[in-house]
Amino acid sequence: MYNRKDAFYKKAKLEGFKSRAAYKLIELNKKHALFRSGDAVLDVGCAPGGWIQVVLQQKKCTVVGVDLLEVLNLTDTRFTFIQGDITEQETVDKVLDACDGYDCVISDAAPNTSGSKLLDHVNSVDLVRLIFYFAKTVLKKGGNFACKVFEGEDRDALVKEIKKDFDFCKMLRPEATRKNSFEMYIVFKGFKGNNEQ
Ligand SMILES: C[S@@+](CC[C@H](N)C(=O)[O-])C[C@H]1O[C@@H](n2cnc3c(N)ncnc32)[C@H](O)[C@@H]1O
C-alpha cells in the first residue's frame, strides 16, 4: 500500500500542478535538459496534464499532448490536445497534422496495471517500443526522447534497441517516484536522424 497523499501529492496541490508526476519531469529536465525555451514537444500519455504544465513553464515552448483520457481545465495557446489512443492510426495522423516535427518526445504512458508484474512489464515494453518507432518519424535530428517503462527482464533489450538511434542514454528513478513502484524513466538524447534527415 502507498500513501496517495504523500509529500509530492501535497506539494503538487499547493503549487497548482495537476499531478505529482510533474516533479518527475522537472527532475528529468533539470538533470538532462530534455527541452528548452522555444522547443516543440510531444507528450504521449499526458493526462491529467502535469507534464504539460511543466513544459509550458518554458518560454515559447509549444506542446502537443495525446491521451486516451481528457485533459480538463488546461487551456493555453501553446498547447494542443489530441484525445485518442497512440497505438491507433487515426490518432497518429492527428499528431502528424499538429506539428511539422518535434524537438522532444516525452512519454509517461503506461498500460493499465493488471496485478501481474510480468504482464504489466511486457505490455509496457510493447507500448514504449511502439511510441519510440512513432517518435522516430517525428523527431528532429538532434532531438530527445524520454519514456517510462515498467521494470522487468526485457528492459535492457528495449534500451539497447532504442539507444542505437541516439548519442546518449541514461536510466533514472526520479525522487517523486513512489518507493514501491517498479517504473523507471529512460532519457535518450541526440537523435541521429532518420534516413530523410
Ligand atoms: C501516469 S499517466 C500520465 C501523467 C502525466 N504525465 C501528468 O503529469 O499528468 C499515464 C497516462 O497514459 C495514458 N495512456 C496509456 N496508454 C495510452 C495510449 N495507448 N494512448 C494514449 N494515452 C495512453 C493514460 O490514459 C494515462 O492518462
The ligand as an ORCA input file, in Angstrom:
! r2SCAN-3c Opt
* xyz 0 1
  C       0.791      8.306    -15.429
  S      -0.389      8.978    -16.524
  C       0.437     10.414    -17.150
  C       0.563     11.537    -16.187
  C       1.075     12.813    -16.823
  N       2.469     12.699    -17.191
  C       0.903     14.001    -15.919
  O       1.905     14.561    -15.475
  O      -0.228     14.410    -15.659
  C      -0.327      7.891    -17.896
  C      -1.304      8.245    -18.981
  O      -1.025      7.454    -20.134
  C      -2.227      7.312    -20.842
  N      -2.118      6.240    -21.845
  C      -1.876      4.929    -21.627
  N      -1.895      4.246    -22.778
  C      -2.145      5.153    -23.777
  C      -2.306      5.054    -25.174
  N      -2.219      3.870    -25.799
  N      -2.569      6.166    -25.897
  C      -2.696      7.358    -25.253
  N      -2.548      7.520    -23.908
  C      -2.285      6.425    -23.173
  C      -3.248      7.021    -19.745
  O      -4.561      7.291    -20.165
  C      -2.762      7.947    -18.628
  O      -3.514      9.134    -18.594
*
